[in-house]
Each structure stands twice: as C-alpha cells, then as structure tokens.
C-alpha cells in the first residue's frame, strides 16, 4: 500500500521546490553576467564609435578594407581607399578606427 500512496503523492500538483527556484535563478544570473551583459556593452561601444566617425579618420571595414573617411552622411561613409578611388559603405560596416599611421 505504501508504494501506491507514494505514487499518488508524486502525481499531485504542488508548489515547486525552493531549491529548484534558486538553481533556476542562479542559472539566469550566470547567463546574464557571462553572455548578455558583455554583449550589450560591446554593442554600446560600437554604436558610440560609429556615431563618432569623422572626416580624416583611418578605418577598417568588416570586409577588411582599409581607408580614410572622405565624407560622412546619414548612414553612409565615403572611404578613400587609394588615390582617386572612393567607395561608399554603410556606417555599420566600419569595424574599427585605426589610430596608428599607415606604413607607406
């Protein structure tokens, strides 16, 4: 008879264990601090860098193209990649600003 009572009690809905909730909360906190927070910080830094682009900055695009900014429009940057060669790229395609001088 004991095994029938045990099986019946196991099927009864009840409040979740406190330990289960604590483990779930700890896992969420870990994901937040390991994955979500650093990604948001990087997105914020990238957005600030893109908004601060100005004429004369030397940059590299996400496609690996190096150039100097010749003009900045709403969402487009005009890059001078060689003498008399200019291309237009999206601001979001600029991956990094290069602070050192080119080796020419």
Biopython code that builds the backbone (N, CA, C, O; Angstrom):
import numpy as np
from Bio.PDB.StructureBuilder import StructureBuilder

atoms = [
    (1, "UNK", "N", (0.813, -1.193, 0.000)),
    (1, "UNK", "CA", (0.000, 0.000, 0.000)),
    (1, "UNK", "C", (0.858, 1.260, 0.000)),
    (1, "UNK", "O", (0.436, 2.293, -0.520)),
    (2, "UNK", "N", (2.050, 1.190, 0.573)),
    (2, "UNK", "CA", (2.913, 2.367, 0.630)),
    (2, "UNK", "C", (3.319, 2.861, -0.753)),
    (2, "UNK", "O", (3.381, 4.068, -0.986)),
    (3, "UNK", "N", (3.590, 1.953, -1.657)),
    (3, "UNK", "CA", (4.025, 2.393, -2.980)),
    (3, "UNK", "C", (2.893, 3.077, -3.735)),
    (3, "UNK", "O", (3.156, 3.949, -4.563)),
    (4, "UNK", "N", (1.647, 2.708, -3.476)),
    (4, "UNK", "CA", (0.513, 3.365, -4.124)),
    (4, "UNK", "C", (0.360, 4.792, -3.593)),
    (4, "UNK", "O", (0.103, 5.719, -4.361)),
    (5, "UNK", "N", (0.516, 4.963, -2.295)),
    (5, "UNK", "CA", (0.432, 6.305, -1.710)),
    (5, "UNK", "C", (1.574, 7.187, -2.218)),
    (5, "UNK", "O", (1.366, 8.364, -2.515)),
    (6, "UNK", "N", (2.767, 6.629, -2.316)),
    (6, "UNK", "CA", (3.918, 7.389, -2.801)),
    (6, "UNK", "C", (3.697, 7.831, -4.249)),
    (6, "UNK", "O", (3.965, 8.981, -4.597)),
    (7, "UNK", "N", (3.206, 6.913, -5.094)),
    (7, "UNK", "CA", (2.951, 7.243, -6.497)),
    (7, "UNK", "C", (1.853, 8.295, -6.606)),
    (7, "UNK", "O", (1.938, 9.191, -7.445)),
    (8, "UNK", "N", (0.833, 8.199, -5.776)),
    (8, "UNK", "CA", (-0.270, 9.167, -5.800)),
    (8, "UNK", "C", (0.222, 10.547, -5.385)),
    (8, "UNK", "O", (-0.163, 11.544, -5.997)),
    (9, "UNK", "N", (1.062, 10.627, -4.362)),
    (9, "UNK", "CA", (1.577, 11.910, -3.896)),
    (9, "UNK", "C", (2.530, 12.528, -4.912)),
    (9, "UNK", "O", (2.594, 13.752, -5.026)),
    (10, "UNK", "N", (3.267, 11.713, -5.648)),
    (10, "UNK", "CA", (4.198, 12.229, -6.654)),
    (10, "UNK", "C", (3.446, 12.874, -7.813)),
    (10, "UNK", "O", (3.973, 13.766, -8.478)),
    (11, "UNK", "N", (2.210, 12.421, -8.057)),
    (11, "UNK", "CA", (1.444, 12.971, -9.156)),
    (11, "UNK", "C", (0.661, 14.212, -8.762)),
    (11, "UNK", "O", (0.159, 14.913, -9.641)),
    (12, "UNK", "N", (0.542, 14.500, -7.521)),
    (12, "UNK", "CA", (-0.229, 15.642, -7.057)),
    (12, "UNK", "C", (0.504, 16.942, -7.377)),
    (12, "UNK", "O", (1.685, 17.076, -7.059)),
    (13, "UNK", "N", (-0.180, 17.899, -8.002)),
    (13, "UNK", "CA", (0.471, 19.187, -8.262)),
    (13, "UNK", "C", (0.674, 19.936, -6.954)),
    (13, "UNK", "O", (-0.148, 19.870, -6.039)),
    (14, "UNK", "N", (1.770, 20.636, -6.894)),
    (14, "UNK", "CA", (2.070, 21.394, -5.694)),
    (14, "UNK", "C", (3.036, 22.506, -6.017)),
    (14, "UNK", "O", (3.474, 22.639, -7.160)),
    (15, "UNK", "N", (3.370, 23.297, -5.039)),
    (15, "UNK", "CA", (4.317, 24.379, -5.302)),
    (15, "UNK", "C", (5.702, 23.819, -5.606)),
    (15, "UNK", "O", (6.100, 22.807, -5.029)),
    (16, "UNK", "N", (6.438, 24.464, -6.503)),
    (16, "UNK", "CA", (7.781, 23.982, -6.834)),
    (16, "UNK", "C", (8.719, 24.130, -5.636)),
    (16, "UNK", "O", (8.530, 24.984, -4.770)),
    (17, "UNK", "N", (9.714, 23.285, -5.621)),
    (17, "UNK", "CA", (10.696, 23.338, -4.535)),
    (17, "UNK", "C", (11.441, 24.655, -4.552)),
    (17, "UNK", "O", (11.689, 25.228, -5.613)),
    (18, "UNK", "N", (11.794, 25.129, -3.379)),
    (18, "UNK", "CA", (12.563, 26.359, -3.268)),
    (18, "UNK", "C", (13.960, 26.173, -3.854)),
    (18, "UNK", "O", (14.508, 27.091, -4.465)),
    (19, "UNK", "N", (14.531, 24.991, -3.668)),
    (19, "UNK", "CA", (15.873, 24.743, -4.205)),
    (19, "UNK", "C", (15.868, 24.798, -5.731)),
    (19, "UNK", "O", (16.820, 25.292, -6.334)),
    (20, "UNK", "N", (14.807, 24.296, -6.358)),
    (20, "UNK", "CA", (14.701, 24.361, -7.821)),
    (20, "UNK", "C", (14.650, 25.808, -8.292)),
    (20, "UNK", "O", (15.305, 26.166, -9.271)),
    (21, "UNK", "N", (13.888, 26.631, -7.612)),
    (21, "UNK", "CA", (13.795, 28.049, -7.979)),
    (21, "UNK", "C", (15.129, 28.764, -7.795)),
    (21, "UNK", "O", (15.499, 29.612, -8.607)),
    (22, "UNK", "N", (15.848, 28.424, -6.735)),
    (22, "UNK", "CA", (17.158, 29.043, -6.507)),
    (22, "UNK", "C", (18.154, 28.652, -7.595)),
    (22, "UNK", "O", (18.929, 29.487, -8.062)),
    (23, "UNK", "N", (18.132, 27.390, -7.992)),
    (23, "UNK", "CA", (19.026, 26.931, -9.063)),
    (23, "UNK", "C", (18.673, 27.627, -10.373)),
    (23, "UNK", "O", (19.562, 28.051, -11.111)),
    (24, "UNK", "N", (17.397, 27.745, -10.658)),
    (24, "UNK", "CA", (16.953, 28.424, -11.872)),
    (24, "UNK", "C", (17.367, 29.895, -11.868)),
    (24, "UNK", "O", (17.823, 30.415, -12.886)),
    (25, "UNK", "N", (17.213, 30.554, -10.745)),
    (25, "UNK", "CA", (17.621, 31.949, -10.610)),
    (25, "UNK", "C", (19.135, 32.107, -10.760)),
    (25, "UNK", "O", (19.602, 33.046, -11.405)),
    (26, "UNK", "N", (19.894, 31.197, -10.170)),
    (26, "UNK", "CA", (21.356, 31.246, -10.293)),
    (26, "UNK", "C", (21.794, 31.044, -11.738)),
    (26, "UNK", "O", (22.733, 31.697, -12.194)),
    (27, "UNK", "N", (21.127, 30.148, -12.464)),
    (27, "UNK", "CA", (21.469, 29.930, -13.869)),
    (27, "UNK", "C", (21.166, 31.171, -14.704)),
    (27, "UNK", "O", (21.959, 31.543, -15.570)),
    (28, "UNK", "N", (20.035, 31.809, -14.455)),
    (28, "UNK", "CA", (19.701, 33.025, -15.179)),
    (28, "UNK", "C", (20.720, 34.123, -14.902)),
    (28, "UNK", "O", (21.149, 34.819, -15.821)),
    (29, "UNK", "N", (21.111, 34.281, -13.633)),
    (29, "UNK", "CA", (22.106, 35.297, -13.274)),
    (29, "UNK", "C", (23.434, 35.009, -13.968)),
    (29, "UNK", "O", (24.098, 35.929, -14.445)),
    (30, "UNK", "N", (23.822, 33.743, -14.026)),
    (30, "UNK", "CA", (25.076, 33.382, -14.686)),
    (30, "UNK", "C", (25.018, 33.724, -16.174)),
    (30, "UNK", "O", (25.965, 34.297, -16.712)),
    (31, "UNK", "N", (23.914, 33.378, -16.844)),
    (31, "UNK", "CA", (23.778, 33.707, -18.257)),
    (31, "UNK", "C", (23.811, 35.218, -18.471)),
    (31, "UNK", "O", (24.406, 35.699, -19.435)),
    (32, "UNK", "N", (23.180, 35.953, -17.584)),
    (32, "UNK", "CA", (23.160, 37.404, -17.725)),
    (32, "UNK", "C", (24.569, 37.979, -17.645)),
    (32, "UNK", "O", (24.970, 38.761, -18.507)),
    (33, "UNK", "N", (25.317, 37.599, -16.621)),
    (33, "UNK", "CA", (26.639, 38.196, -16.421)),
    (33, "UNK", "C", (27.699, 37.648, -17.368)),
    (33, "UNK", "O", (28.702, 38.319, -17.614)),
    (34, "UNK", "N", (27.503, 36.450, -17.904)),
    (34, "UNK", "CA", (28.504, 35.866, -18.801)),
    (34, "UNK", "C", (28.200, 36.170, -20.266)),
    (34, "UNK", "O", (29.123, 36.367, -21.057)),
    (35, "UNK", "N", (26.921, 36.212, -20.639)),
    (35, "UNK", "CA", (26.583, 36.374, -22.051)),
    (35, "UNK", "C", (25.923, 37.697, -22.391)),
    (35, "UNK", "O", (26.384, 38.395, -23.294)),
    (36, "UNK", "N", (24.876, 38.053, -21.709)),
    (36, "UNK", "CA", (24.052, 39.194, -22.105)),
    (36, "UNK", "C", (24.737, 40.516, -21.818)),
    (36, "UNK", "O", (24.801, 41.375, -22.698)),
    (37, "UNK", "N", (25.249, 40.704, -20.615)),
    (37, "UNK", "CA", (25.846, 41.990, -20.226)),
    (37, "UNK", "C", (27.065, 42.364, -21.085)),
    (37, "UNK", "O", (27.136, 43.500, -21.556)),
    (38, "UNK", "N", (28.026, 41.454, -21.307)),
    (38, "UNK", "CA", (29.160, 41.830, -22.164)),
    (38, "UNK", "C", (28.748, 42.160, -23.596)),
    (38, "UNK", "O", (29.334, 43.043, -24.222)),
    (39, "UNK", "N", (27.740, 41.451, -24.118)),
    (39, "UNK", "CA", (27.287, 41.726, -25.482)),
    (39, "UNK", "C", (26.663, 43.116, -25.574)),
    (39, "UNK", "O", (26.908, 43.840, -26.540)),
    (40, "UNK", "N", (25.865, 43.493, -24.587)),
    (40, "UNK", "CA", (25.269, 44.835, -24.587)),
    (40, "UNK", "C", (26.349, 45.913, -24.487)),
    (40, "UNK", "O", (26.257, 46.953, -25.138)),
    (41, "UNK", "N", (27.366, 45.659, -23.674)),
    (41, "UNK", "CA", (28.459, 46.628, -23.526)),
    (41, "UNK", "C", (29.193, 46.809, -24.855)),
    (41, "UNK", "O", (29.514, 47.933, -25.241)),
    (42, "UNK", "N", (29.457, 45.709, -25.549)),
    (42, "UNK", "CA", (30.151, 45.788, -26.834)),
    (42, "UNK", "C", (29.292, 46.509, -27.873)),
    (42, "UNK", "O", (29.817, 47.299, -28.659)),
    (43, "UNK", "N", (27.993, 46.254, -27.890)),
    (43, "UNK", "CA", (27.099, 46.946, -28.816)),
    (43, "UNK", "C", (27.084, 48.437, -28.546)),
    (43, "UNK", "O", (27.066, 49.234, -29.484)),
    (44, "UNK", "N", (27.093, 48.829, -27.286)),
    (44, "UNK", "CA", (27.090, 50.245, -26.918)),
    (44, "UNK", "C", (28.385, 50.920, -27.372)),
    (44, "UNK", "O", (28.352, 52.027, -27.911)),
    (45, "UNK", "N", (29.532, 50.252, -27.155)),
    (45, "UNK", "CA", (30.818, 50.810, -27.578)),
    (45, "UNK", "C", (30.877, 50.951, -29.103)),
    (45, "UNK", "O", (31.377, 51.955, -29.611)),
    (46, "UNK", "N", (30.377, 49.965, -29.826)),
    (46, "UNK", "CA", (30.379, 50.019, -31.292)),
    (46, "UNK", "C", (29.493, 51.146, -31.790)),
    (46, "UNK", "O", (29.859, 51.859, -32.724)),
    (47, "UNK", "N", (28.327, 51.312, -31.173)),
    (47, "UNK", "CA", (27.422, 52.391, -31.576)),
    (47, "UNK", "C", (28.059, 53.757, -31.334)),
    (47, "UNK", "O", (27.941, 54.652, -32.170)),
    (48, "UNK", "N", (28.735, 53.923, -30.195)),
    (48, "UNK", "CA", (29.418, 55.187, -29.906)),
    (48, "UNK", "C", (30.534, 55.446, -30.905)),
    (48, "UNK", "O", (30.722, 56.581, -31.343)),
    (49, "UNK", "N", (31.281, 54.398, -31.274)),
    (49, "UNK", "CA", (32.376, 54.544, -32.234)),
    (49, "UNK", "C", (31.829, 54.953, -33.600)),
    (49, "UNK", "O", (32.388, 55.833, -34.254)),
    (50, "UNK", "N", (30.739, 54.318, -34.032)),
    (50, "UNK", "CA", (30.150, 54.637, -35.341)),
    (50, "UNK", "C", (29.606, 56.065, -35.343)),
    (50, "UNK", "O", (29.754, 56.772, -36.339)),
    (51, "UNK", "N", (28.989, 56.496, -34.263)),
    (51, "UNK", "CA", (28.459, 57.860, -34.194)),
    (51, "UNK", "C", (29.561, 58.913, -34.132)),
    (51, "UNK", "O", (29.320, 60.073, -34.468)),
    (52, "UNK", "N", (30.760, 58.532, -33.710)),
    (52, "UNK", "CA", (31.861, 59.485, -33.587)),
    (52, "UNK", "C", (32.744, 59.542, -34.833)),
    (52, "UNK", "O", (33.754, 60.246, -34.836)),
    (53, "UNK", "N", (32.383, 58.815, -35.889)),
    (53, "UNK", "CA", (33.201, 58.840, -37.109)),
    (53, "UNK", "C", (33.217, 60.242, -37.702)),
    (53, "UNK", "O", (32.195, 60.927, -37.754)),
    (54, "UNK", "N", (34.406, 60.653, -38.149)),
    (54, "UNK", "CA", (34.535, 61.979, -38.746)),
    (54, "UNK", "C", (35.516, 61.922, -39.903)),
    (54, "UNK", "O", (36.280, 60.967, -40.045)),
    (55, "UNK", "N", (35.482, 62.947, -40.718)),
    (55, "UNK", "CA", (36.355, 63.037, -41.886)),
    (55, "UNK", "C", (37.816, 63.000, -41.438)),
    (55, "UNK", "O", (38.212, 63.690, -40.498)),
    (56, "UNK", "N", (38.607, 62.179, -42.132)),
    (56, "UNK", "CA", (40.029, 62.076, -41.829)),
    (56, "UNK", "C", (40.397, 60.877, -40.973)),
    (56, "UNK", "O", (41.578, 60.551, -40.853)),
    (57, "UNK", "N", (39.404, 60.205, -40.367)),
    (57, "UNK", "CA", (39.688, 59.004, -39.575)),
    (57, "UNK", "C", (40.111, 57.864, -40.487)),
    (57, "UNK", "O", (39.529, 57.659, -41.553)),
    (58, "UNK", "N", (41.126, 57.126, -40.061)),
    (58, "UNK", "CA", (41.541, 55.933, -40.795)),
    (58, "UNK", "C", (40.811, 54.754, -40.170)),
    (58, "UNK", "O", (40.873, 54.546, -38.958)),
    (59, "UNK", "N", (40.111, 53.973, -41.015)),
    (59, "UNK", "CA", (39.260, 52.892, -40.514)),
    (59, "UNK", "C", (39.482, 51.607, -41.302)),
    (59, "UNK", "O", (40.099, 51.604, -42.367)),
    (60, "UNK", "N", (38.963, 50.525, -40.749)),
    (60, "UNK", "CA", (38.901, 49.243, -41.448)),
    (60, "UNK", "C", (37.449, 48.781, -41.378)),
    (60, "UNK", "O", (36.793, 48.897, -40.343)),
    (61, "UNK", "N", (36.956, 48.249, -42.513)),
    (61, "UNK", "CA", (35.575, 47.788, -42.563)),
    (61, "UNK", "C", (35.504, 46.332, -42.117)),
    (61, "UNK", "O", (36.527, 45.669, -41.944)),
    (62, "UNK", "N", (34.281, 45.849, -41.935)),
    (62, "UNK", "CA", (34.103, 44.456, -41.553)),
    (62, "UNK", "C", (34.534, 43.510, -42.671)),
    (62, "UNK", "O", (34.780, 42.330, -42.421)),
    (63, "UNK", "N", (34.626, 44.008, -43.882)),
    (63, "UNK", "CA", (35.110, 43.216, -45.011)),
    (63, "UNK", "C", (36.618, 43.250, -45.168)),
    (63, "UNK", "O", (37.162, 42.590, -46.053)),
    (64, "UNK", "N", (37.305, 44.013, -44.318)),
    (64, "UNK", "CA", (38.759, 44.063, -44.349)),
    (64, "UNK", "C", (39.333, 45.161, -45.223)),
    (64, "UNK", "O", (40.527, 45.135, -45.523)),
    (65, "UNK", "N", (38.536, 46.116, -45.640)),
    (65, "UNK", "CA", (39.009, 47.208, -46.486)),
    (65, "UNK", "C", (39.492, 48.352, -45.607)),
    (65, "UNK", "O", (38.759, 48.843, -44.748)),
    (66, "UNK", "N", (40.729, 48.771, -45.829)),
    (66, "UNK", "CA", (41.297, 49.908, -45.108)),
    (66, "UNK", "C", (41.058, 51.166, -45.919)),
    (66, "UNK", "O", (41.122, 51.140, -47.148)),
    (67, "UNK", "N", (40.781, 52.263, -45.238)),
    (67, "UNK", "CA", (40.579, 53.513, -45.943)),
    (67, "UNK", "C", (40.529, 54.684, -44.982)),
    (67, "UNK", "O", (40.528, 54.524, -43.762)),
    (68, "UNK", "N", (40.487, 55.869, -45.575)),
    (68, "UNK", "CA", (40.373, 57.107, -44.815)),
    (68, "UNK", "C", (39.019, 57.722, -45.146)),
    (68, "UNK", "O", (38.619, 57.784, -46.308)),
    (69, "UNK", "N", (38.324, 58.172, -44.119)),
    (69, "UNK", "CA", (36.990, 58.729, -44.330)),
    (69, "UNK", "C", (37.101, 60.063, -45.060)),
    (69, "UNK", "O", (37.778, 60.984, -44.602)),
    (70, "UNK", "N", (36.419, 60.151, -46.213)),
    (70, "UNK", "CA", (36.405, 61.377, -47.001)),
    (70, "UNK", "C", (35.116, 62.150, -46.782)),
    (70, "UNK", "O", (35.042, 63.341, -47.086)),
    (71, "UNK", "N", (34.107, 61.482, -46.260)),
    (71, "UNK", "CA", (32.831, 62.144, -46.005)),
    (71, "UNK", "C", (31.918, 61.252, -45.186)),
    (71, "UNK", "O", (31.979, 60.024, -45.263)),
    (72, "UNK", "N", (31.069, 61.899, -44.401)),
    (72, "UNK", "CA", (30.110, 61.162, -43.568)),
    (72, "UNK", "C", (28.720, 61.727, -43.841)),
    (72, "UNK", "O", (28.495, 62.933, -43.742)),
    (73, "UNK", "N", (27.793, 60.835, -44.188)),
    (73, "UNK", "CA", (26.404, 61.222, -44.413)),
    (73, "UNK", "C", (25.544, 60.528, -43.362)),
    (73, "UNK", "O", (26.081, 59.994, -42.392)),
    (74, "UNK", "N", (24.240, 60.523, -43.530)),
    (74, "UNK", "CA", (23.331, 59.946, -42.533)),
    (74, "UNK", "C", (23.734, 58.532, -42.127)),
    (74, "UNK", "O", (24.073, 58.290, -40.969)),
    (75, "UNK", "N", (23.698, 57.613, -43.060)),
    (75, "UNK", "CA", (24.037, 56.226, -42.749)),
    (75, "UNK", "C", (25.150, 55.690, -43.643)),
    (75, "UNK", "O", (25.424, 54.489, -43.653)),
    (76, "UNK", "N", (25.790, 56.587, -44.393)),
    (76, "UNK", "CA", (26.832, 56.193, -45.351)),
    (76, "UNK", "C", (28.131, 56.918, -45.040)),
    (76, "UNK", "O", (28.134, 58.088, -44.656)),
    (77, "UNK", "N", (29.232, 56.203, -45.215)),
    (77, "UNK", "CA", (30.571, 56.771, -45.076)),
    (77, "UNK", "C", (31.274, 56.635, -46.418)),
    (77, "UNK", "O", (31.252, 55.564, -47.024)),
    (78, "UNK", "N", (31.890, 57.698, -46.880)),
    (78, "UNK", "CA", (32.667, 57.655, -48.117)),
    (78, "UNK", "C", (34.117, 57.418, -47.720)),
    (78, "UNK", "O", (34.711, 58.218, -46.996)),
    (79, "UNK", "N", (34.686, 56.307, -48.200)),
    (79, "UNK", "CA", (36.063, 55.942, -47.872)),
    (79, "UNK", "C", (36.972, 56.173, -49.069)),
    (79, "UNK", "O", (36.647, 55.802, -50.197)),
    (80, "UNK", "N", (38.107, 56.789, -48.807)),
    (80, "UNK", "CA", (39.151, 56.920, -49.822)),
    (80, "UNK", "C", (40.105, 55.766, -49.583)),
    (80, "UNK", "O", (40.804, 55.723, -48.570)),
    (81, "UNK", "N", (40.130, 54.809, -50.543)),
    (81, "UNK", "CA", (40.957, 53.625, -50.351)),
    (81, "UNK", "C", (42.249, 53.671, -51.164)),
    (81, "UNK", "O", (43.169, 52.894, -50.911)),
    (82, "UNK", "N", (42.320, 54.571, -52.133)),
    (82, "UNK", "CA", (43.529, 54.780, -52.924)),
    (82, "UNK", "C", (43.420, 56.165, -53.551)),
    (82, "UNK", "O", (42.409, 56.850, -53.396)),
    (83, "UNK", "N", (44.449, 56.563, -54.245)),
    (83, "UNK", "CA", (44.429, 57.865, -54.905)),
    (83, "UNK", "C", (43.317, 57.883, -55.952)),
    (83, "UNK", "O", (43.294, 57.036, -56.844)),
    (84, "UNK", "N", (42.408, 58.828, -55.852)),
    (84, "UNK", "CA", (41.262, 58.995, -56.746)),
    (84, "UNK", "C", (40.304, 57.795, -56.745)),
    (84, "UNK", "O", (39.568, 57.597, -57.712)),
    (85, "UNK", "N", (40.306, 57.005, -55.685)),
    (85, "UNK", "CA", (39.372, 55.880, -55.571)),
    (85, "UNK", "C", (38.599, 56.031, -54.263)),
    (85, "UNK", "O", (39.166, 55.958, -53.173)),
    (86, "UNK", "N", (37.283, 56.246, -54.403)),
    (86, "UNK", "CA", (36.422, 56.395, -53.231)),
    (86, "UNK", "C", (35.279, 55.405, -53.336)),
    (86, "UNK", "O", (34.752, 55.162, -54.422)),
    (87, "UNK", "N", (34.897, 54.835, -52.201)),
    (87, "UNK", "CA", (33.759, 53.923, -52.162)),
    (87, "UNK", "C", (32.814, 54.360, -51.048)),
    (87, "UNK", "O", (33.211, 55.029, -50.094)),
    (88, "UNK", "N", (31.569, 53.968, -51.196)),
    (88, "UNK", "CA", (30.583, 54.265, -50.167)),
    (88, "UNK", "C", (30.269, 52.961, -49.425)),
    (88, "UNK", "O", (30.024, 51.927, -50.046)),
    (89, "UNK", "N", (30.278, 53.024, -48.103)),
    (89, "UNK", "CA", (29.910, 51.871, -47.279)),
    (89, "UNK", "C", (28.948, 52.347, -46.197)),
    (89, "UNK", "O", (28.896, 53.534, -45.873)),
    (90, "UNK", "N", (28.198, 51.419, -45.651)),
    (90, "UNK", "CA", (27.332, 51.750, -44.533)),
    (90, "UNK", "C", (28.163, 52.034, -43.289)),
    (90, "UNK", "O", (29.232, 51.452, -43.104)),
    (91, "UNK", "N", (27.676, 52.919, -42.447)),
    (91, "UNK", "CA", (28.384, 53.210, -41.197)),
    (91, "UNK", "C", (28.568, 51.950, -40.366)),
    (91, "UNK", "O", (29.599, 51.774, -39.716)),
    (92, "UNK", "N", (27.575, 51.078, -40.386)),
    (92, "UNK", "CA", (27.647, 49.846, -39.609)),
    (92, "UNK", "C", (28.718, 48.885, -40.095)),
    (92, "UNK", "O", (29.094, 47.964, -39.369)),
    (93, "UNK", "N", (29.221, 49.082, -41.318)),
    (93, "UNK", "CA", (30.262, 48.214, -41.853)),
    (93, "UNK", "C", (31.649, 48.597, -41.356)),
    (93, "UNK", "O", (32.606, 47.845, -41.542)),
    (94, "UNK", "N", (31.764, 49.761, -40.725)),
    (94, "UNK", "CA", (33.057, 50.176, -40.169)),
    (94, "UNK", "C", (33.279, 49.384, -38.886)),
    (94, "UNK", "O", (32.516, 49.499, -37.927)),
    (95, "UNK", "N", (34.344, 48.575, -38.889)),
    (95, "UNK", "CA", (34.597, 47.690, -37.756)),
    (95, "UNK", "C", (35.470, 48.349, -36.697)),
    (95, "UNK", "O", (35.285, 48.095, -35.507)),
    (96, "UNK", "N", (36.424, 49.194, -37.106)),
    (96, "UNK", "CA", (37.368, 49.733, -36.141)),
    (96, "UNK", "C", (38.031, 50.992, -36.692)),
    (96, "UNK", "O", (38.195, 51.155, -37.902)),
    (97, "UNK", "N", (38.403, 51.863, -35.782)),
    (97, "UNK", "CA", (39.197, 53.035, -36.131)),
    (97, "UNK", "C", (40.660, 52.686, -35.872)),
    (97, "UNK", "O", (40.998, 52.143, -34.820)),
    (98, "UNK", "N", (41.522, 52.999, -36.832)),
    (98, "UNK", "CA", (42.941, 52.710, -36.689)),
    (98, "UNK", "C", (43.644, 53.972, -36.235)),
    (98, "UNK", "O", (43.567, 55.009, -36.894)),
    (99, "UNK", "N", (44.331, 53.880, -35.101)),
    (99, "UNK", "CA", (44.948, 55.060, -34.518)),
    (99, "UNK", "C", (46.414, 55.238, -34.896)),
    (99, "UNK", "O", (46.969, 56.320, -34.703)),
    (100, "UNK", "N", (47.051, 54.195, -35.430)),
    (100, "UNK", "CA", (48.454, 54.354, -35.825)),
    (100, "UNK", "C", (48.555, 54.768, -37.276)),
    (100, "UNK", "O", (47.585, 54.639, -38.023)),
    (101, "UNK", "N", (49.695, 55.257, -37.685)),
    (101, "UNK", "CA", (49.915, 55.742, -39.046)),
    (101, "UNK", "C", (50.149, 54.555, -39.980)),
    (101, "UNK", "O", (50.742, 53.557, -39.568)),
    (102, "UNK", "N", (49.691, 54.647, -41.238)),
    (102, "UNK", "CA", (49.941, 53.558, -42.194)),
    (102, "UNK", "C", (51.416, 53.482, -42.554)),
    (102, "UNK", "O", (52.131, 54.484, -42.530)),
    (103, "UNK", "N", (51.859, 52.266, -42.890)),
    (103, "UNK", "CA", (53.262, 52.048, -43.223)),
    (103, "UNK", "C", (53.479, 52.248, -44.723)),
    (103, "UNK", "O", (53.669, 51.271, -45.447)),
    (104, "UNK", "N", (53.454, 53.515, -45.213)),
    (104, "UNK", "CA", (53.673, 53.775, -46.625)),
    (104, "UNK", "C", (54.974, 54.458, -46.862)),
    (104, "UNK", "O", (55.318, 54.752, -48.007)),
]
sb = StructureBuilder()
sb.init_structure("model")
sb.init_model(0)
sb.init_chain("A")
sb.init_seg("    ")
for serial, (resi, resn, name, xyz) in enumerate(atoms, 1):
    if name == "N":
        sb.init_residue(resn, " ", resi, " ")
    sb.init_atom(name, np.array(xyz, "f"), 0.0, 1.0, " ", f" {name:<3s}", serial, name[0])
structure = sb.get_structure()
